[in-house]
Amino acid sequence: MRHHFVFFTLISVLFSLSQTSPSSAHFFPNISSIPPWIQKNINQTAGAWDAFNKYAGCRAGDKVDGLARVKKYFQNFGYITESPLNFTDAFDDMLESAIKTYQKNFNLEPTGQLDNKTIQQILRPRCGNPDIVNGTTTMNSGHPESHNTSLFHSVAHYSFFPGRPRWPSNRRTLSYAFLPDNQLTDNVKAVFGRAFSRWSTVTQLNFTQSESYRTADIRIAFASGDHGDGEPFDGVLGTLAHAFSPPSGFFHLDNDENWVIEGVTNPLTTMSAVDLESVAVHEIGHLLGLGHSSVEESIMFPTISSGTRKVELASDDIEGIQTLYGSNPNFNGTTSPSVQQRDTSGAYSSGSLWGMSLLLAVGFVHIILL
């Protein structure tokens, strides 16, 4: 999200979501529960960025009709800071620089060209939060783990939002609630409960479900298109969700996705199905103060391939969150909840989109709503 939002924008978020009609989100218990005719339709659905395939091979000096859309993509995720009224279709120095930074963040060869590997990474569904905030990226900076006293020092790639915002030390139990108009079932709500538990397992934080959306610390809502926060959703795939940094607590998911609530186990047959818990675990990381990581195995990696599942915190996630909140003395080395989950590999895509300029305003709104 951009960083020019103020008090009235936050009020707009609350008002816009309060006008939301009952949820039309597509929830499926599992892959086998999706009727064959629906599977066929969602497998043939074009993702929000599929048209970018035609730009494969573009390089500096080229001019291709529609290339301005690629520039807009990189602007949305922080790689281009300029805000011209109209981007041109020229492959200029600005786009080349953005691509090189993107490639470094995603562990690709920094060619500055839209080669096939870069295009395939761009096409993946992702978190709506930017990878670069206020012109600075720490996603792939790398820093030694401070507690590592062995001769071999591993490098961590977790990141934080500017100013390292976090929930205050006197708030170690946080409440969360769901937008009433979404009318979510208990099974859907339970997915979020499992996602929260993965973070509480490794920290001293606890999470409790509240029935009061207005007064909860964390507010979860499904919405479509423009929903009042300046970051509209884009339909099937594309951006899946976004979340705000502490202490705002807003967490929005795209109503138009095909959400699977009991786990994706067959990534080859239903390419447009999205595992809800995988997305929820990632976005909660943002709600707690983590930015994106360049470690592909980590929860905080920005993208996740559709039809895949990734819910286990990686060591990079754990090191990052414990830097903010300390370690749970009862942590036994695994973040799996009591219900056994079957995971499949996959990459993922959110932190606060609003940055430090929002912190005081968000806190003020939260106080008013209390």
C-alpha positions in Angstrom: 0.0 0.0 0.0 1.0 3.6 -0.4 2.1 5.7 2.5 0.0 8.8 2.1 -3.1 7.5 3.9 -4.2 9.4 7.0 -7.1 9.3 9.5 -9.9 9.7 7.0 -8.6 6.9 4.9 -8.8 4.6 7.9 -12.3 5.7 8.6 -13.1 4.9 4.9 -11.8 1.3 5.4 -14.2 0.7 8.3 -17.1 2.4 6.5 -16.5 0.6 3.2 -16.2 -2.8 4.8 -19.3 -2.1 6.9 -21.2 -1.8 3.6 -20.0 -5.2 2.3 -22.8 -7.6 1.4 -22.7 -11.2 2.8 -19.6 -13.1 1.7 -19.7 -14.5 -1.8 -16.2 -16.0 -1.3 -15.8 -19.5 -2.7 -14.9 -21.9 0.1 -14.3 -25.6 -0.5 -13.5 -28.1 2.3 -10.8 -29.7 0.1 -9.9 -30.4 -3.5 -12.1 -33.5 -3.8 -15.2 -31.4 -2.8 -14.9 -29.2 -5.8 -17.4 -30.4 -8.5 -15.8 -31.4 -11.8 -17.5 -28.6 -13.8 -16.2 -26.0 -11.3 -12.7 -27.5 -11.4 -12.7 -27.1 -15.2 -13.8 -23.5 -15.0 -11.2 -22.4 -12.4 -8.4 -24.3 -14.1 -9.2 -22.3 -17.3 -9.5 -19.0 -15.5 -6.7 -16.6 -16.5 -4.8 -15.1 -13.6 -4.6 -11.3 -13.1 -1.1 -11.1 -14.6 -1.2 -13.9 -17.2 -1.0 -11.3 -20.0 2.6 -10.6 -18.9 3.7 -13.8 -20.7 3.9 -11.8 -23.9 6.7 -9.6 -22.5 9.1 -12.5 -22.0 12.4 -11.6 -23.6 11.9 -7.9 -23.4 15.1 -5.9 -22.6 16.4 -2.4 -22.3 15.7 -0.3 -25.5 12.6 -2.3 -26.5 9.2 -0.6 -26.9 6.3 -3.0 -26.6 2.6 -2.2 -26.5 1.3 -2.5 -22.9 4.7 -2.6 -21.2 3.5 0.2 -19.0 1.4 -2.4 -17.1 4.6 -4.1 -16.1 5.9 -0.8 -14.7 2.7 -0.4 -12.8 3.2 -3.8 -11.3 6.7 -2.9 -10.1 5.4 0.4 -8.7 2.7 -1.4 -6.8 5.3 -3.5 -4.9 7.7 -0.7 -4.3 10.3 -1.3 -7.0 9.5 2.0 -8.8 9.0 5.0 -6.6 8.2 7.5 -9.3 4.5 8.3 -9.8 4.1 9.6 -13.4 0.5 10.1 -14.5 1.1 7.8 -17.4 3.9 5.2 -17.7 5.3 4.8 -21.2 5.7 1.5 -23.1 9.5 2.0 -23.4 11.8 -0.4 -21.6 13.8 2.4 -20.0 16.5 2.6 -17.3 13.8 2.9 -14.6 12.3 -0.4 -15.5 15.7 -2.1 -15.9 16.7 -1.0 -12.4 13.4 -2.2 -11.0 13.8 -5.6 -12.6 17.3 -6.1 -11.3 16.3 -5.3 -7.7 13.3 -7.7 -8.1 15.6 -10.4 -9.4 17.9 -10.0 -6.5 15.0 -10.2 -4.0 13.7 -13.4 -5.6 17.1 -15.1 -5.9 17.2 -14.7 -9.7 20.2 -13.7 -11.9 20.0 -9.9 -12.0 20.0 -9.6 -15.8 17.7 -6.6 -15.9 15.7 -8.4 -18.6 12.3 -10.0 -18.5 13.7 -13.5 -19.0 11.5 -16.5 -18.6 12.4 -17.2 -15.0 11.5 -13.6 -14.0 8.2 -13.7 -15.9 7.3 -17.0 -14.2 8.0 -15.5 -10.8 5.9 -12.4 -11.6 3.0 -14.5 -12.7 2.7 -16.2 -9.3 -0.1 -15.1 -7.0 1.2 -13.0 -4.1 0.7 -10.9 -1.1 -0.4 -7.4 -1.8 2.1 -5.8 0.6 5.1 -4.2 -1.1 8.6 -5.8 -1.0 10.2 -2.3 -0.8 8.9 0.4 1.7 10.0 4.0 1.4 12.5 3.1 -1.2 14.5 0.7 0.9 14.6 -3.1 0.6 15.9 -5.4 3.3 14.3 -8.5 1.8 17.5 -9.9 0.4 20.0 -7.9 2.4 21.1 -10.8 4.6 22.4 -10.4 8.2 24.1 -12.8 10.5 21.9 -14.3 13.2 23.0 -12.5 16.3 22.6 -15.4 18.7 24.6 -17.8 16.5 27.9 -18.4 18.4 29.2 -21.3 16.2 32.0 -20.9 13.8 29.5 -21.1 10.9 27.3 -18.0 10.8 24.1 -18.5 8.8 22.5 -15.6 7.1 18.9 -14.5 7.9 16.7 -12.7 5.4 13.7 -11.8 7.5 12.8 -8.1 7.5 10.7 -5.6 9.4 8.7 -2.5 8.5 10.4 0.9 8.8 10.8 1.8 12.4 10.3 -1.8 13.4 6.7 -1.4 14.6 5.4 -4.2 16.9 2.7 -4.7 19.5 3.6 -3.1 22.8 5.1 -5.2 25.5 2.0 -4.9 27.7 -0.1 -6.5 24.9 0.8 -10.2 24.8 -2.8 -11.4 24.3 -4.4 -10.1 21.1 -8.0 -10.5 20.1 -9.2 -11.1 16.5 -12.6 -10.9 15.0 -14.3 -11.4 11.6 -16.4 -8.9 9.7 -20.0 -10.0 10.5 -21.2 -9.3 7.0 -19.0 -12.0 5.7 -21.0 -14.7 7.6 -18.1 -17.1 7.8 -18.7 -20.7 9.0 -17.0 -22.1 12.0 -14.9 -24.3 9.8 -13.5 -21.2 8.0 -12.9 -19.4 11.3 -11.0 -22.5 12.6 -8.5 -22.1 9.8 -7.5 -18.7 11.1 -7.3 -20.2 14.6 -4.7 -22.7 13.4 -2.8 -20.0 11.6 -2.6 -17.8 14.7 -1.4 -20.8 16.8 1.6 -21.3 14.6 2.9 -17.9 15.7 1.9 -18.2 19.3 3.8 -21.5 19.5 7.2 -19.8 18.9 6.6 -16.5 20.8 5.1 -15.3 24.0 2.0 -14.0 22.1 -1.5 -15.4 22.5 -4.6 -14.9 20.4 -8.3 -15.1 21.3 -11.3 -14.9 19.0 -13.7 -12.0 19.8 -17.2 -11.4 18.7 -16.7 -7.6 18.5 -15.2 -6.6 15.2 -15.2 -2.9 16.2 -13.0 -3.4 19.3 -10.8 -6.4 18.3 -7.1 -5.9 17.9 -7.1 -7.7 14.6 -10.0 -7.4 12.1 -10.3 -9.9 9.4 -12.5 -9.3 6.3 -13.1 -10.7 2.9 -13.6 -8.1 0.2 -13.7 -7.6 -3.5 -12.2 -5.0 -5.8 -12.0 -1.5 -4.2 -12.8 -1.9 -0.5 -11.7 1.5 0.8 -8.0 1.2 1.7 -6.6 2.3 -1.7 -5.4 -1.2 -2.6 -8.2 -2.8 -4.6 -8.2 -6.6 -5.2 -7.9 -7.8 -8.8 -10.1 -10.9 -9.1 -8.9 -14.5 -9.3 -5.2 -14.9 -8.4 -3.0 -11.8 -8.7 -2.9 -10.4 -5.1 -4.5 -12.7 -2.7 -4.5 -10.7 0.5 -2.8 -7.8 2.4 -2.3 -6.8 6.0 -1.3 -3.8 8.0 1.7 -3.5 10.4 1.2 -3.1 14.1 -0.8 -1.7 15.7 -3.6 -1.3 13.1 -4.6 -4.9 12.8 -6.5 -4.8 9.5 -6.3 -8.0 7.5 -8.1 -8.2 4.1 -8.5 -11.2 1.8 -9.7 -11.3 -1.8 -13.3 -12.5 -1.9 -13.0 -13.7 -5.5 -10.4 -16.4 -4.8 -11.3 -20.1 -4.7 -10.3 -20.8 -1.1 -9.6 -24.4 0.2 -10.0 -24.7 3.9 -8.8 -28.2 4.8 -5.6 -28.1 2.8 -4.4 -28.4 -0.8 -2.9 -31.8 -1.5 -2.9 -32.0 -5.2 -1.3 -29.0 -6.9 -1.6 -30.4 -10.4 -5.3 -30.7 -10.9 -6.7 -27.4 -9.6 -4.4 -24.6 -10.4 -6.7 -21.7 -9.3 -7.4 -23.1 -5.8 -5.7 -21.2 -3.0 -4.9 -22.8 0.4 -6.5 -20.4 3.0 -4.3 -21.3 5.9 -1.1 -20.7 3.9 -2.2 -17.2 3.1 -3.4 -16.6 6.7 -0.1 -17.6 8.3 1.8 -15.3 6.0 -0.5 -12.3 6.6 -0.4 -12.8 10.3 3.3 -12.4 10.1 2.7 -8.9 8.7 0.2 -8.1 11.4 2.9 -8.9 13.9 5.6 -6.8 12.3 7.4 -9.0 9.8 8.2 -7.9 6.3 9.0 -10.1 3.3 11.9 -12.6 3.2 13.9 -13.8 0.2 14.1 -17.3 1.7 11.8 -19.3 -0.6 11.0 -21.9 2.1 9.9 -19.2 4.5 6.3 -18.3 5.2 7.2 -14.6 4.6 8.3 -15.2 1.0 6.0 -12.9 -1.0 4.5 -15.4 -3.5 2.8 -18.7 -3.3 1.9 -20.9 -6.3 -1.8 -21.6 -6.7 -2.7 -25.2 -5.8 0.0 -25.5 -3.2 0.2 -25.4 0.6 2.9 -24.0 2.9 2.0 -23.5 6.6 5.1 -24.4 8.6 7.2 -21.6 9.9 10.8 -21.8 8.6 13.8 -21.0 10.8 14.0 -17.5 9.1 10.4 -16.8 10.2 11.1 -18.0 13.7 14.3 -15.9 14.1 12.5 -12.8 12.8 9.4 -13.0 15.0 11.5 -13.9 18.1 13.6 -10.9 17.5 10.5 -8.8 17.9 8.7 -10.7 20.8 11.1 -13.2 22.3 10.8 -17.0 22.4 8.1 -19.1 23.9 9.9 -21.1 26.6 7.7 -24.1 25.7 8.6 -24.1 22.0 9.8 -27.6 21.1 11.0 -26.9 17.6 7.8 -27.5 15.6 5.0 -25.1 14.8 2.5 -27.8 13.8 -0.9 -27.5 15.6 -2.4 -30.6 17.3 -4.3 -31.5 14.1 -2.0 -33.2 11.7 -1.6 -31.3 8.4 -0.3 -32.6 5.1 1.9 -30.0 3.4 3.1 -29.7 -0.2 5.9 -27.5 -1.2 5.3 -24.1 -2.8 6.4 -20.5 -2.8 4.2 -17.8 -1.2 2.9 -13.8 -1.1 2.0 -8.9 2.8 3.4 -6.6 6.1 2.0 -3.3 6.4 1.3 -1.6 3.2 1.0 1.7 4.9 4.3 2.3 6.6 5.3 4.5 9.5 3.2 7.5 8.4 0.1 5.6 9.5 1.2 4.5 13.0 -0.1 7.5 14.9 -3.2 7.7 12.9 -4.0 4.0 13.2 -3.5 4.1 16.9 -5.8 7.1 17.2 -8.5 5.4 15.3 -8.1 2.3 17.4 -8.5 4.3 20.6 -11.7 6.0 19.2 -13.2 2.7 18.4 -12.6 1.4 21.8 
